[in-house]
Amino acid sequence: MAPRTHWLFGDQLGPHFLDPHHGGPDAQAPAVMIEARSVLRRRRFHRAKAHLVLSAMRHRAAELGDRVTYVRAETYAEGLERAAPHPAPRRSSTRHGSANPSRKRAAGDRLTVCHPTSRRALDFAVARKEVEVLPARGFMVSHDDFAEWAGRGSGQGLRLESFYRWVRGRHDLLMDGGEPVGGRWNLDHDNREPPPRRRETLDVRGPWRPREDAIDEEVRHDLDRWERDGEVSFVGRDGPRLFPATRREALSALRHFITHRLPDFGRYEDAMLAADPVMSHSLLSVPLNLGLLDPAECVERAERAYRDGDAPLNSVEGFVRQIAGWREYVWHLYWHFGEDYRHRNALRHTAPLPDWFLHLDADAVTANCLSTVLAQVRDTGWTHHIPRLMVLGSRALQDGWDPAAVTDWFHRCFVDGYDWVMLPNVVGMSQYADGGLMTTKPYTSGGAYIHRMSDLCGPCAYRPTHRTGDRACPYTAGYWAFLHRHRDRLAANNRMARAVKGLDRLEDLPELLDTTARRGDTPP
């Protein structure tokens, strides 16, 4: 019997998505890939993100050659129809796909597809009678195993720390027998150093960067044409592709990070430098979320570097925590919490996102931290986790922006942003819209935190210690205004009660609240 055709989504581009073992597709199954224009029409994505995803898809099609039928269509439904045979064989709709009629699936034949990464895509696949959904690939923990962990009833809820330790033990990651290497599970305390003083950049090798090729040139031409014709619209700036689009490039990026950047990753993991947005971060969330890398190979290589004496434990543990801990945790909470989680709004924040934020207008912003970070997003579609949480997310939380709109913004504007990534990260971690299902407190701060962990406050027109007046820091004033607005709720939170009591000491609170209200949604 001929093998069934396997459908590859645009974030399922690594070899493990065609591996027949452990419930995978048929061996040597022909593949189909669909470039659906409707995806780009639905949202105003960052230009760099659109380029990266299309480049990665077309590169994968070129690698697979005659094994794949690559279809450009308006929708996935149209693409599946066009991938089936027609009375007269048609040429492939892209030079990077196969037009070989023998590779087209027979009418009515079943397709297989690995579990998609969004509810919308999964619902579409499940509704198609000819599609069989296979187990998810690209993650270390299966849905069944997570359900087993979540159902244990340990009394700790669904907290990251418990899950992370469970994953470490189950996969024998950084373990000595039944105990964590070095005697501690969590080395966060060692990974919270502020940036070195009087240094504009870290003294580490820069990140791996790709060279564009003819496929990138074709993608750029297509995006320019579609935008010029009014078919699609983007935010952010176009520029050279900065992230891997092929398996070979992704492996090069991984090797480069492990060899040259991992040793210095840990200590400055939470720090920010205006002239060095990448610091020692891996940037591997991008190829991981495209499916070009498997998370197990990333953490295994990092552990090998520690065992071989090439990287310190705090750096390796911090990296392993990001991949085997947080990334797995977010993926499973996305499915565990269900579709209603998308509409959570425990703090009842409803303000729309202001135009300057929607359009990444960094030049309109006076606050140096926010202007710098927004410019990084505008220019590259990326910034690391602390600017995301404590600059961008904190601004949204303090100003009471609608968490659903904030989630959509992060999804559209970040090259590593997908529905499963951003929904828990924004609704749960960044905006506390789930009321504490995911975290124990809201993550926001005044300007003092940004001042301590960055060099962004020195040249700023505002002062992190000023709550009122012309030089009042919008993060400091915003922090106290946020606590005041949600005083009753936060006073009952053990981790926030002390901060809330601090409101009683603010003699200038009425002036602070008036200043914050008058600023409204104008750029701070």
C-alpha positions, 0 to 999 in steps of 0.5 A: 500500500502506498504511504499516506501523504503527510501535511507539514505546517509552516512551523513543522520544518525539521526532520523530526516531523517526517520521522516515522518512529513513535507514531510519526508519518509513514516512512518515505511519505510524500509531503504537502505544504501550503502557503496560505495567503489568508494567514497574512491577510488576517493579521498585520504581522511584522515584516521580518516575521512574514519574511522568515516564515515564508523563507523557511517554508520555501527552503524546506520545500527546496530541500524535500524536492520531488517528495513535496507538493508545495501549493500557494493558495488563498486558504488551507482548504483551497490548498488541500484541494489543489494538492489532490489530483485534477483531470489534467496535471498542473504545474506546481504553483512554486518553483520550490515544490514538486509538480510530479503527478505521481506524488499527488495524493489520490482523491479521498486518500487520508492525509496525516499531520502532526498535532498543529500548534494552534487551536484554530489549526487543530480544529480545522484539521480535525474537521477534515475527514481525510486528515488524521492528526498524529501526536505532537512533535517538537516538544519533550513532554507528551500531552498524556505525560503532562496530564499525568503530572497535572493530575497528581494533586500535589497541592502546589497547583500548576507551578513552573518550579514543580513542573521543571523539577519533574521534567528534569528527573523524567529526562535525566537532565542535569541530574546526579542520580536522584538529585540535581547536579550541584545540589540545587534545582534553581540557580536563578539567584546566580543569574540576576546580575546587573550589566557591567558598569561603564560597558556598552556591550558584553565582551562575548562573541556576537550571535550567529547570523545567516546569509540570504540567498535566492529564496530570500530574494524571491520572498522579499520580492513577493512581499514587496509586490503584495504590499504594494498591491494592497493585498497585505500590510505589515508593521516593522521594518524590512531588513536582512534576515537575522534568524535561521530558515533551514535545519543546517542554519539552525544547527550552526546557530546552536553550535555557535551558541553552545561554543561561544555564548553559553558560558556567559549566558547565565549571570546577565540573563536578566540584564539589559544594555541599550547597545547590546539587545542580544546580550548572551541570549541564544536566539534559539526560540526562533528556530525551535518554534519553526520546528527546525530544532528539537528541544531535546538536542538543545538541552542535551548539547548544553548539558554536555558542555557543562559535563565537559567543563566548557560552560558553568552550571549556572549558565547551563541550568538557566538555559535548560530551564528556558527550554525544558522548563518554561517552553514546555510549561507554556506549550502545555498550559496553552492546551490545558487551560482551554479556549476560554483562557483567551478571554480571561481578564481578571483585572478588567483592563479594557483600554485599547492599544494606542496607535504609537504602540500598535505602529511601533513608533519608537520615535514618539516615545520619550522614556528611553527604556520604552523607546529603545525596546520598541525600536528593537522590535520595530527593527528586528521583531525580537527582544529578549524576555526581560524587555518583553516582560518588564518594559513592554508588558509592564507598560501595558499592565500599568496602563490597563490595556486589553490583554487580548489586544496585547496578546495579539500584538505580541503574536504579530510583532515577534518573529518567535511569536505563535498563538501557543507561545503568546497566550500563556505568556501574555495573559498569564505571565505578563498581564496577570489576566488569569488572576493567578492561575499561572503566576503568584503575582503581577510582574511589574515594577517602578523605574528602580528595577529598570535602573538597576538592571540596565543602562537605559535610565542614565540618558533618559529625560525622566528620573526613576526615583521621581513619582511626580513632576516633569521628570516623573518616570512613567514606570514609577508613577504607573507602578503606584497607580496600578497598585492603587487601582487594584488595591483591594485585590492585591492587598490579599496577595501575600507577595503584594501586600507589603507593596500595597501598604506602601501606598499609605506612605505616599503623600503625593499620591493624589498628584501622582494619580492626576498626572497619570490620568492626564497622560492618558494613552499619549506616548510616555 
